[in-house]
Amino acid sequence: MNFLALIGRVVLAFLGHMGRLTLFTGTALSHCVRPPLYPRLIGKQMIDIGYYSLPVVGLTAIFSGMVLALQSYTGFARFAAGSETAVANVVIVSLTRELGPVLAGLMVAGRIGASMAAEIGTMRVTEQIDALTTLSTNPFKYLVVPRIIAGTLMLPLLVLVADIIGVFGGFVVSVYKLGFNPAAYISNSYDFMQALDVISGLVKAGVFGFIIALMGCYAGYHSKGGAQGVGAATTNAVVSSSILILTFNYIITELFFGT
Amino acid sequence: MNTIPQIRLRDVKKSFGAKRVLAGIDLDIAKGESVVVIGGSGTGKSVLIKCIIGILQADSGLIEVDGQDVLHVPAGNRDAINRKFGMLFQGGALFDSLPIWENVAFGLMQREHMSRKQGKERAVETMAKVGLSADVAELSPAELSGGMQKRVGLARAIAGNPEIIFFDEPTTGLDPIMADVINDLIISVVKNQGMTALSITHDMHSARKIADRITMLYEGKLIWAGDAKDVDNSGNPYVDQFVHGKAEGPIKMQVRR
């Protein structure tokens, strides 16, 4: 009996969460298209999310590109000689389609999602969100909308940079470690690059940016109970946005490339 | 009374899940009057204020401000009502990402689309009213002491010249001298500008000083109301116990939730 009650409780809690999240998303989206917007705050968030994430995203991308080149070379060497074209191909396709958006998304989820949840959560428990309301300011417009807009716009840009840096990482390893011809590597990469690969990656990035900002804001907005609550909100934001990123990664891949 | 009270509450109820916090509140506050609600911690005093101000939605009952029903107001008019309100939060609730002057001028810049330069001038003027000098304007809230933060909170609450101002535990967490300074400030800003004030506190010294009228909230109801000077001989055992701070009496503290 207790076991059944437990299942019921978990299911109810889950449904409650889903309901609140749906309402939250709806409210946030409706405020995204109704003035006033706060350009100043959107700009500040764009710098926070875009510019300050460049080092961590860049480092992730360069090492991913490097390891991709190395791994695919050692892998292909078992089957055939002359794997130069294959390495360039693997590097560019896997980076633009998958690794660029997913790794950048996960890194930004850790960096930005957590800080959004912590900041908004602290504002919630110290009544700053209530104070906004009393000062004729809609907390959604002031806190949530700028983050969502900035996240959705900046992640594709970050991923574009990550793609370029990642290919460069692959190039460095191929040329300086594996002794490929640099001109041939570049022309191979260029030949294999397809618009759809890059575009699908950027679409993913936009969706991931939306998810990161949404989950960070949602977790913070609904946090309660002081420092512990804010801590829990931070964890929830990172875990749930990471899982959603991986889920939506599959769904978008299916939409673009599924047969 | 032949005039419309500025705030009128009738049978206001609010529950959180199974827990009934407000079980039918009736309260009239006349224009320019200062009413203090006393009551123990966790008795729903903050909830009462938040229901009036619209941060929480009351479950049922009637809340009127200047004769206008604020519970069923279209979202567009909510803003016009909110302009009448100013609130000093318990912990100050200052925006810690903004400098002091932007905190004070926040409402002005939002509502009246005032430029930053104008906003800063108005902020400095308002800060002078609560005894803050212009050189703290550029500091961030974290650099100020608790008493100073309360003053900034007060300045922010009065910056928009509200008609009605709410004080949530204005003196809690301050030393007795700073508490009295805040009390004096509250009296001076409220009386000078003819504001209506609704305060909640469990600091009896503060309550006696700033109130025209005192009422006590206990188990979701206002069990007593009277002039501030009558609070010491209310004849109500609950009020007596609270005012004199005795552990023995009809109010049983819930040690366990």
Boltz contact constraints between the chains, C-beta under 6 A:
constraints:
  - contact:
      token1: [A, 126]
      token2: [B, 91]
      max_distance: 6.0
  - contact:
      token1: [A, 126]
      token2: [B, 93]
      max_distance: 6.0
  - contact:
      token1: [A, 127]
      token2: [B, 89]
      max_distance: 6.0
  - contact:
      token1: [A, 127]
      token2: [B, 93]
      max_distance: 6.0
  - contact:
      token1: [A, 128]
      token2: [B, 93]
      max_distance: 6.0
  - contact:
      token1: [A, 128]
      token2: [B, 95]
      max_distance: 6.0
  - contact:
      token1: [A, 130]
      token2: [B, 55]
      max_distance: 6.0
  - contact:
      token1: [A, 131]
      token2: [B, 89]
      max_distance: 6.0
  - contact:
      token1: [A, 131]
      token2: [B, 93]
      max_distance: 6.0
  - contact:
      token1: [A, 133]
      token2: [B, 55]
      max_distance: 6.0
  - contact:
      token1: [A, 134]
      token2: [B, 85]
      max_distance: 6.0
  - contact:
      token1: [A, 134]
      token2: [B, 87]
      max_distance: 6.0
  - contact:
      token1: [A, 135]
      token2: [B, 106]
      max_distance: 6.0
  - contact:
      token1: [A, 135]
      token2: [B, 107]
      max_distance: 6.0
  - contact:
      token1: [A, 136]
      token2: [B, 79]
      max_distance: 6.0
  - contact:
      token1: [A, 136]
      token2: [B, 82]
      max_distance: 6.0
  - contact:
      token1: [A, 136]
      token2: [B, 110]
      max_distance: 6.0
  - contact:
      token1: [A, 136]
      token2: [B, 111]
      max_distance: 6.0
  - contact:
      token1: [A, 137]
      token2: [B, 110]
      max_distance: 6.0
